[in-house]
């Protein structure tokens, strides 16, 4: 069920940049710092217990290095970092966010045939890619409890791709 809630204010800064020091090398980054709060003097009127906007991270960052000389070899490294965020409005339950490092290496056999290897979450960091507050009961007659549930970050994994263009 969706229902209107209190107005919120999000304040912060965002920065995005790309730099090519050489024709075959690129550095890029996206960075965000934000503060999100509900703008009400009576959160209980809206059925919430506090002023924190749920699932609104304070910090998000990505940084990448791409190398491609347009010869046979090319590749990239990409860091992703999602900072912590409140799961409930009173900030008593929080997600710690996550970090991961991904890598891609490719080889062009011809103009129309290439092979790529991707490694995701290279350091096998644990955490949740998405996390939410959740009310649950262990049995139908037990008291209701609150906690967090989420989708874990995928463990270290690899993907190999052979691409042929016709």
Secondary structure, DSSP 8 states (H G I E B T S, - for coil): -------EEEEEEEEEEEEEEETTEEEEEEEEEEEEEE--S-GGGGT-SSSB-TT--SEEEEEEEEEE-SSSEEEEEEEEEE--EESSTTSSSEE--EEEEEEEEEEEEETTEEEEEEEESTT---SEEEEEEEEE-SSTTS--EEEEEEEE---SEEEEEEEE--
